[in-house]
Amino acid sequence: MQKQTILIVFTFITIINAQQFVKMNQQPPVADRGDSRSVNWIDFDGDDDLDLFITNGPRAGQNNFLYENENGTFIKITNNSITQDSKASDGSSWGDYDNDGDPDLFVGNWWGQNNLLYNNNGDKSFILTNEKPSLEPSHSETGSWGDFNKDGFLDLYVANSDGTRKNFLYLNNGDGRFTKILNGEFVNDAFTSRSVDWIDYNNDGSLDLFIANEGPAKNNLYKNNGDTTFTKITDLAIVTGTSNSFSSSWADYDNDGDFDVFISNNSNQNNELFRNNSEGIFEKLALAPVTTDKGYSVSSAWGDVDNDGDLDLFVSNAFSGNTRTNNFFYLNNGDGTFTKDNGILTQNNGWTYGAEFGDFNNDGYLDLATANCFAATEDNSIYINTGGAYNWLIVDLEGTVSNKSAIGSVLKVKANISGNDILQSRRVAGQSSYCSQNLQMHFGLGNATVIDSLFVYWASGEITILTNVTPNQRLKISETFPQGYLKSNFKADILIGENELKVKFTDLSISDSNNPITNWEWDFNNDGIIDSHEQNPEYTFTSSSAEFFTIKLNVENGISSSIKIRENYIQHSGVTSINDLNLPAGFILNQNYPNPFNPSTIISFSIPVLGNFNALNTKLKVYDILGNNLQTIVNKKLSPGEYEVKFNGTNFNSGVYLYALEVGGLIQTKKMLLIK
């Protein structure tokens, strides 16, 4: 008898939800057409509502879309660097990689184009960086931020589906710069990878890597060993199949405290749902209709659309030849089963790639945005959730010891819903499924009038516990510093230069606010002598030849001290005039020597007298074969004479590079070959 009553209730809920969404039809996000791929709900301007970013990926290139949310009304932003790149963009991931309080943006591009890393200036503008993630010609599908070494800074993993098909991992150095990791199976396996998720599948506190690959290759799981290395796992059910997988979407759909995974498969194959048994062992479920519907699935999104306390599932379909297709939507019945809903969310009849839930109008009910692209003739879609009577909670996390975006953190909420104590779990992710992201966490609470307890398991390992939390609010939780916490860190405004190289250093150290830093000790040449006690000093480096300088900063707060050492951090390139008396008659850029080289080579050049003996603006730059500026070796006024400079290619890949000399409007360019 009890079982029959439950079934009647679930049927009633399904009928309600068939009418719960209305399609937006007048605002800019649904009036723009493109070859759209990624959907990111992100508060890029810090005004406490969700803005919307959508990428576009035709081969000829197309600008991406950015829509600023103003009290539920979207304004299209066009005069911004992130909307003017005109690339073939696929996935994008937002995360505050420099921990300055605003989210930065990575965009993955295809067709051999460079990926893009934008730094958020905090005033709604962005600057395209020349850091490693922006220097890779690639065929990138998606990228995801995650702090795999738990140092408080976001690292970046990029999934590639063509070219060498090797994926990329960039280690965040903590000073706004990155080091590309070259060793390990996780960056040397070569498959057609479509998406990546950082996920702690075994609950050991470290982020592991799951990669969705096209068949017949199997999906990949790399277990984080906790020492910056990974072990490839091959015997779990989630990596033994050979389906044509596009993405994975991780969520605790059964409210048992661990993260299960839904895998979207393309090519008219069944999708897959794996239940995590809390020990990192997965059971493949035969669960109609979720695992029996065949389609051309690409992405998926979990969200409690009816606020009843369990996660529902949306699945996008695309890339089905020249055939239009519909999406799937399944309502969670709360007993481990799902009911298929054929309402408005499934009636797009085209191609949908990225899809993500987000409460853009702050009413406590999740709306849905989808990126559509059938023959570039489809508008993108937003479905507005008209809501109901159930309660909810929305949470934004801000890390301190953890990365500022709190990516990798897990939030658990316990409340009594309809007489049952329910523990729900959410995670903050740098990417979810294929080309989808929302850093904000939403909980449906049903008829619960109070949240008994709220647990934040921060990426750093710290834990925050709140009790007796009131529902129906947007809550911002900041990580509390452990008592006496102190961590030294710094950056420099320039790393490479010549002659009298003046460098501005910025202290990035963090400490418990009750015990602020009181003393800074800088050693600029690793000789054991303190060169400065200023917090943000300037220092001039001089050297008659190419030389690297190791920088050391020790900070103290009256209780403890912390030291940060950056080895070979400042590079003095040793530009010297080798002939000031016999002035050259011509403007000459010589061939570098040796050539080919590994890792260093000498570039010499002559600056003639042009009209008078005044020093001339001189620039010597290194470019990749596509003309992207990789490094400026010389940028200053030089008097007429003959010069030589040593170029160090340690941080460059093997290949052909261009170097160009510009003096007083004259330009010469030559090629050089780096072989490693």
KETI-795783 format. One record per residue (C-alpha): x, y, z; residue in one letter. Coordinates in steps of 0.02 Angstrom, whole numbers, padded with zeros to 5 digits, always signed. Last residue first. Example, Ala and Ser with C-alpha at 12.3 -4.5 7.8 and 13.67 -1.06 7.14 Angstrom:
% KETI-795783
+00684-00053+00357S
+00615-00225+00390A
END
This chain:
% KETI-795783
+03263+00941-01413K
+03282+01031-01579I
+03255+01220-01591L
+03267+01289-01768L
+03291+01473-01809M
+03210+01583-01940K
+03251+01763-01985K
+03162+01932-01986T
+03220+02109-02022Q
+03127+02270-01984I
+03171+02455-02004L
+03056+02583-01922G
+03190+02649-01804G
+03252+02476-01760V
+03146+02317-01767E
+03230+02147-01757L
+03128+01989-01786A
+03153+01811-01729Y
+03051+01671-01805L
+03035+01496-01732Y
+03041+01321-01807V
+03009+01177-01689G
+03050+01089-01527S
+02948+01152-01380N
+02997+01308-01281F
+03036+01326-01096N
+03223+01293-01114T
+03236+01405-01268G
+03367+01526-01199N
+03414+01669-01314F
+03586+01748-01289K
+03605+01924-01354V
+03734+02006-01466E
+03763+02186-01514Y
+03855+02290-01643E
+03843+02478-01632G
+03728+02628-01646P
+03652+02669-01475S
+03516+02560-01401L
+03344+02615-01337K
+03244+02476-01256K
+03145+02317-01289N
+03259+02167-01310V
+03212+01983-01287I
+03024+01998-01311T
+02947+01824-01301Q
+02810+01721-01382L
+02735+01842-01509N
+02614+01743-01619N
+02664+01747-01802G
+02599+01576-01852L
+02775+01504-01856I
+02800+01553-01674D
+02875+01722-01635Y
+03031+01786-01546V
+03059+01972-01524K
+03202+02096-01536L
+03148+02276-01513K
+03257+02431-01526T
+03207+02613-01503N
+03361+02708-01561L
+03500+02793-01464A
+03555+02958-01540N
+03710+02967-01651F
+03625+03063-01789N
+03532+03034-01954G
+03522+02845-01937L
+03690+02780-01876V
+03685+02592-01897P
+03623+02458-01776I
+03704+02288-01800S
+03639+02119-01742F
+03690+01960-01653S
+03582+01816-01595I
+03670+01682-01491I
+03586+01514-01457T
+03525+01416-01307S
+03430+01252-01278P
+03467+01163-01390N
+03513+01239-01558F
+03492+01215-01746P
+03573+01337-01776N
+03722+01384-01668P
+03726+01528-01696Y
+03583+01642-01746N
+03585+01713-01921Q
+03632+01896-01918N
+03514+02045-01914L
+03599+02190-02003I
+03560+02376-02021F
+03710+02446-02113G
+03860+02560-02092A
+03918+02484-01930P
+04006+02595-01802L
+04188+02552-01772N
+04201+02625-01597L
+04057+02542-01501D
+04096+02363-01546N
+04040+02217-01438I
+03891+02304-01356S
+03819+02187-01225T
+03652+02100-01200V
+03674+01981-01053G
+03504+01895-01052S
+03476+01920-00866H
+03350+01787-00820Q
+03254+01807-00657I
+03178+01651-00579Y
+03325+01531-00579N
+03251+01452-00422E
+03097+01529-00343R
+03113+01511-00155I
+02967+01544-00037K
+02998+01544+00151I
+02872+01549+00294S
+02894+01611+00472S
+02802+01584+00636S
+02721+01675+00780I
+02771+01857+00756G
+02703+01861+00579N
+02860+01824+00479E
+02897+01819+00292V
+03051+01748+00204N
+03069+01783+00018L
+03204+01703-00091K
+03247+01740-00272I
+03365+01636-00381T
+03452+01734-00519F
+03494+01666-00692F
+03640+01732-00794E
+03684+01781-00972A
+03841+01886-00969S
+03903+02054-00904S
+03770+02054-00769S
+03660+02183-00685T
+03498+02162-00588F
+03404+02313-00521T
+03283+02284-00377Y
+03112+02354-00337E
+03024+02311-00174P
+02846+02262-00129N
+02842+02223+00058Q
+03004+02314+00094E
+03135+02228+00201H
+03266+02223+00062S
+03433+02144+00012D
+03450+02015+00151I
+03615+01923+00126I
+03613+01734+00106G
+03692+01742-00067D
+03534+01688-00159N
+03539+01836-00279N
+03383+01935-00235F
+03367+01894-00049D
+03209+01975+00019W
+03159+01977+00203E
+02982+02036+00243W
+02924+02069+00422N
+02759+02102+00509T
+02638+01984+00422I
+02467+01986+00502P
+02418+01873+00649N
+02231+01894+00676N
+02206+01904+00487S
+02283+01730+00468D
+02413+01746+00332S
+02439+01761+00145I
+02595+01803+00045S
+02575+01879-00128L
+02715+02009-00112D
+02745+02099-00275T
+02920+02121-00349F
+02963+02257-00474K
+03115+02217-00580V
+03243+02339-00652K
+03363+02257-00774L
+03518+02364-00798E
+03589+02279-00953N
+03465+02146-01014E
+03293+02071-00983G
+03192+01919-00934I
+03074+01890-00788L
+02968+02047-00782I
+02829+02102-00663D
+02888+01985-00526A
+02783+01873-00414K
+02777+01827-00230F
+02731+01692-00104N
+02751+01653+00081S
+02616+01557+00175K
+02560+01590+00353L
+02417+01515+00455Y
+02421+01562+00641G
+02246+01494+00677Q
+02178+01409+00521P
+02111+01536+00396F
+01923+01531+00376T
+01851+01488+00205E
+01720+01610+00146S
+01536+01562+00135I
+01411+01660+00031K
+01229+01613+00055L
+01085+01646-00064R
+00926+01623+00034Q
+00769+01517+00036N
+00816+01406+00184P
+00876+01463+00357T
+01031+01375+00424V
+01016+01286+00590N
+01198+01229+00590T
+01357+01280+00499L
+01514+01174+00483I
+01675+01225+00392T
+01810+01096+00353I
+01991+01123+00296E
+02066+00997+00174G
+02131+01130+00054S
+01993+01093-00072A
+01867+01140+00063W
+01745+01014+00135Y
+01599+01128+00176V
+01468+01048+00289F
+01293+01118+00318L
+01183+01059+00461S
+01001+01053+00512D
+00938+01156+00366I
+00771+01226+00422V
+00593+01230+00357T
+00609+01074+00250A
+00460+01060+00131N
+00565+01015-00021G
+00745+01069+00006L
+00813+01092-00170G
+00998+01134-00163F
+01096+01245-00281H
+01285+01269-00295M
+01369+01409-00394Q
+01526+01372-00496L
+01422+01338-00652N
+01502+01252-00802Q
+01469+01164-00967S
+01573+01124-01122C
+01551+00935-01112Y
+01516+00861-00939S
+01553+00980-00797S
+01703+01096-00797Q
+01803+01187-00664G
+01697+01104-00532A
+01626+01150-00362V
+01545+00994-00290R
+01371+00956-00223R
+01307+00832-00093S
+01134+00806-00017Q
+01101+00724+00152L
+00915+00686+00177I
+00834+00654+00346D
+00659+00593+00302N
+00493+00662+00368G
+00443+00749+00207S
+00616+00828+00192I
+00723+00839+00349N
+00884+00930+00306A
+01069+00893+00286K
+01176+00993+00164V
+01346+00938+00097K
+01467+01050+00003L
+01623+00986-00085V
+01775+01091-00134S
+01875+01053-00291G
+01856+01229-00359I
+01847+01351-00213A
+01856+01497-00336S
+01987+01581-00225K
+02099+01427-00223N
+02105+01346-00052S
+02193+01434+00092V
+02072+01576+00059T
+01927+01500-00038G
+01762+01581-00081E
+01604+01475-00093L
+01437+01529-00165D
+01283+01439-00099V
+01102+01434-00156I
+00970+01358-00041L
+00794+01298-00079W
+00614+01280-00020N
+00467+01205-00115Y
+00315+01304-00170A
+00341+01306-00357G
+00452+01375-00492G
+00425+01454-00662T
+00592+01385-00723N
+00648+01489-00871I
+00719+01393-01019Y
+00860+01481-01109I
+00902+01431-01287S
+01030+01468-01421N
+00963+01516-01590D
+00984+01389-01727E
+01045+01415-01905T
+01230+01380-01878A
+01205+01216-01974A
+01127+01147-01813F
+01217+01247-01678C
+01134+01255-01508N
+01212+01301-01341A
+01087+01268-01201T
+01039+01369-01047A
+00927+01299-00909L
+00841+01384-00761D
+00854+01318-00583L
+00730+01378-00452Y
+00778+01488-00304G
+00707+01649-00375D
+00877+01726-00411N
+00842+01770-00593N
+00995+01678-00664F
+00968+01518-00566D
+01085+01403-00662G
+01073+01237-00754F
+01197+01196-00891E
+01198+01133-01070A
+01340+01126-01196G
+01307+01041-01364Y
+01130+01048-01432T
+01086+01005-01612W
+00913+01027-01686G
+00738+00979-01630N
+00723+01091-01475N
+00580+00990-01402Q
+00662+00904-01253T
+00657+01046-01126L
+00477+01084-01175I
+00404+00922-01109G
+00448+00741-01148N
+00487+00697-00966D
+00564+00526-00936K
+00540+00458-00760T
+00692+00407-00658F
+00730+00273-00529T
+00840+00267-00373G
+00697+00300-00253D
+00691+00490-00264G
+00590+00491-00424N
+00724+00588-00518N
+00650+00672-00671L
+00732+00633-00838Y
+00756+00750-00985F
+00820+00700-01157F
+00863+00811-01308N
+00791+00806-01482N
+00877+00771-01648T
+00900+00852-01818R
+00983+00745-01949T
+01125+00804-02060N
+01250+00689-01975G
+01202+00662-01794S
+01321+00786-01710F
+01200+00832-01572A
+01104+00772-01418N
+01095+00854-01247S
+01050+00761-01087V
+00958+00839-00938F
+00953+00746-00771L
+00860+00774-00608D
+00945+00782-00439L
+00853+00749-00277D
+00783+00858-00138G
+00612+00908-00205D
+00670+01075-00276N
+00579+01043-00441D
+00730+01075-00554V
+00854+00984-00444D
+01001+00992-00565G
+01117+00874-00659W
+01177+00923-00832A
+01225+00817-00981S
+01329+00834-01139S
+01358+00752-01306V
+01223+00624-01339S
+01188+00562-01513Y
+01045+00452-01459G
+00989+00288-01386K
+00875+00287-01235D
+00905+00129-01134T
+01021+00196-00998T
+00911+00336-00932V
+00746+00249-00976P
+00771+00125-00901A
+00907+00085-00775L
+01031-00051-00814A
+01162+00014-00694L
+01351-00005-00706K
+01420-00024-00530E
+01572+00079-00482F
+01704+00052-00348I
+01776+00211-00272G
+01733+00151-00096E
+01569+00245-00077S
+01473+00122-00190N
+01480+00239-00340N
+01336+00207-00459R
+01374+00210-00645F
+01251+00276-00775L
+01283+00246-00960E
+01212+00316-01122N
+01158+00194-01256N
+01232+00217-01428Q
+01161+00313-01576N
+01334+00378-01626S
+01365+00475-01463N
+01384+00424-01282N
+01354+00534-01130S
+01424+00459-00970I
+01330+00483-00806F
+01437+00470-00649V
+01407+00441-00464D
+01481+00553-00330F
+01477+00501-00149D
+01366+00542+00001G
+01219+00424-00021D
+01103+00554-00096N
+01053+00445-00246D
+01098+00572-00382Y
+01266+00615-00302D
+01336+00699-00457A
+01471+00680-00590W
+01441+00716-00774S
+01552+00630-00901S
+01576+00677-01082S
+01588+00629-01266F
+01597+00440-01262S
+01592+00328-01416N
+01576+00168-01316S
+01725+00055-01283T
+01690+00002-01103G
+01821-00041-00971T
+01851+00132-00897V
+01694+00162-00790I
+01688-00021-00738A
+01853-00007-00644L
+02005-00111-00696D
+02111+00014-00794T
+02168+00145-00670I
+02317+00251-00729K
+02422+00309-00582T
+02456+00494-00561F
+02601+00597-00493T
+02598+00765-00402T
+02630+00677-00234D
+02451+00643-00184G
+02440+00486-00290N
+02304+00561-00400N
+02215+00420-00489K
+02206+00436-00679Y
+02045+00373-00758L
+02036+00356-00946N
+01889+00313-01060N
+01917+00167-01177K
+01967+00189-01358A
+01847+00114-01485P
+01776+00238-01456G
+01785+00425-01426E
+01865+00472-01263N
+01799+00542-01098A
+01941+00585-00978I
+01929+00568-00788F
+02066+00646-00683L
+02086+00632-00494D
+02075+00774-00368L
+02144+00734-00196S
+02046+00719-00033G
+02040+00529-00024D
+01856+00519-00074N
+01882+00386-00208N
+01812+00480-00358Y
+01892+00647-00314D
+01845+00724-00482I
+01934+00838-00606W
+01832+00811-00762D
+01893+00810-00942V
+01805+00809-01110S
+01818+00754-01291R
+01977+00654-01301S
+02018+00570-01466T
+02162+00469-01395F
+02348+00495-01370A
+02415+00448-01197D
+02562+00564-01165N
+02491+00693-01045V
+02401+00577-00923F
+02531+00441-00957E
+02664+00543-00869G
+02797+00671-00913N
+02778+00837-01005L
+02697+00952-00876I
+02685+01129-00945K
+02738+01261-00819T
+02624+01409-00787F
+02634+01592-00738R
+02524+01703-00631G
+02644+01693-00485D
+02580+01533-00405G
+02674+01418-00524N
+02511+01346-00594N
+02549+01177-00672L
+02484+01159-00849Y
+02422+00989-00906L
+02394+00959-01092F
+02314+00813-01185N
+02400+00717-01323K
+02294+00703-01479R
+02450+00739-01585T
+02333+00837-01699G
+02156+00789-01653D
+02038+00771-01504S
+02124+00869-01367N
+02074+00881-01182A
+02152+01023-01081V
+02201+01016-00897Y
+02233+01177-00799L
+02305+01207-00626D
+02219+01318-00499L
+02322+01383-00353F
+02301+01340-00169G
+02447+01219-00161D
+02334+01066-00165K
+02434+00973-00299N
+02283+00940-00412F
+02209+01114-00397D
+02078+01104-00535G
+02031+01207-00688W
+01954+01119-00836S
+01979+01122-01024G
+01873+01064-01169T
+01887+01018-01353E
+02063+01069-01400S
+02135+01043-01574H
+02295+01137-01539S
+02422+01273-01573P
+02483+01300-01394E
+02542+01473-01338L
+02392+01534-01237S
+02405+01398-01104P
+02591+01441-01085K
+02570+01624-01037E
+02554+01764-01164N
+02399+01833-01080T
+02244+01904-01164L
+02183+02047-01055I
+02006+02058-00987F
+01885+02199-00945S
+01736+02198-00827K
+01834+02304-00700D
+01917+02160-00606G
+02059+02144-00732N
+02009+01965-00776N
+02156+01874-00855N
+02119+01787-01019Y
+02197+01623-01076L
+02168+01578-01258L
+02205+01419-01356N
+02306+01437-01513N
+02229+01376-01675Q
+02264+01205-01750G
+02085+01182-01810W
+02013+01190-01632W
+02010+01316-01490N
+01998+01299-01301G
+01951+01455-01204V
+02020+01487-01028F
+01943+01628-00926L
+01983+01718-00764D
+01864+01734-00617P
+01884+01882-00497D
+01954+01889-00321G
+02142+01904-00349D
+02177+01719-00330N
+02288+01712-00487D
+02196+01563-00565Y
+02023+01629-00525D
+01926+01501-00627G
+01818+01497-00783W
+01822+01357-00910S
+01787+01360-01096S
+01758+01224-01224G
+01745+01240-01413D
+01813+01395-01501S
+01853+01416-01685A
+01925+01591-01664K
+01856+01766-01692S
+01946+01840-01539D
+01827+01986-01510Q
+01710+01931-01370T
+01844+01895-01240I
+01929+02061-01282S
+01774+02161-01237N
+01674+02286-01338N
+01535+02163-01379T
+01438+02138-01217I
+01256+02084-01242K
+01143+02143-01101I
+01036+02013-01013F
+00887+02055-00903T
+00864+01959-00741G
+00922+02099-00627N
+01061+02154-00745E
+01146+01997-00810N
+01291+02031-00928E
+01291+01925-01085Y
+01453+01869-01167L
+01454+01784-01337F
+01606+01717-01430N
+01667+01791-01593N
+01670+01675-01743Q
+01806+01580-01834G
+01818+01510-02010A
+01816+01334-01938R
+01655+01367-01844P
+01668+01358-01654G
+01564+01477-01548N
+01579+01498-01360T
+01441+01551-01241I
+01462+01655-01082F
+01315+01697-00968L
+01304+01809-00814D
+01244+01741-00648L
+01206+01866-00511D
+01306+01931-00364D
+01381+02090-00441D
+01556+02018-00460G
+01578+02058-00645D
+01613+01881-00709F
+01471+01801-00611D
+01476+01641-00715I
+01350+01527-00799W
+01455+01447-00934N
+01384+01363-01089V
+01503+01300-01223S
+01474+01250-01404R
+01386+01372-01519S
+01403+01376-01708D
+01312+01540-01701G
+01145+01626-01693R
+01103+01766-01573D
+00921+01797-01526A
+00912+01680-01376V
+01052+01763-01278P
+00992+01937-01332P
+00820+01932-01245Q
+00651+01901-01328Q
+00605+01717-01334N
+00638+01637-01166M
+00561+01463-01161K
+00442+01423-01019V
+00476+01286-00893F
+00367+01204-00759Q
+00231+01133-00871Q
+00299+00956-00888A
+00361+00980-00711N
+00187+00973-00636I
+00142+00812-00727I
+00301+00730-00665T
+00264+00781-00486I
+00094+00698-00493F
+00169+00537-00557T
+00292+00541-00413F
+00151+00559-00285V
+00052+00415-00360I
+00206+00303-00356L
+00234+00343-00174I
+00055+00295-00129T
+00070+00128-00219Q
+00227+00084-00121K
+00140+00120+00043Q
+00000+00000+00000M
END
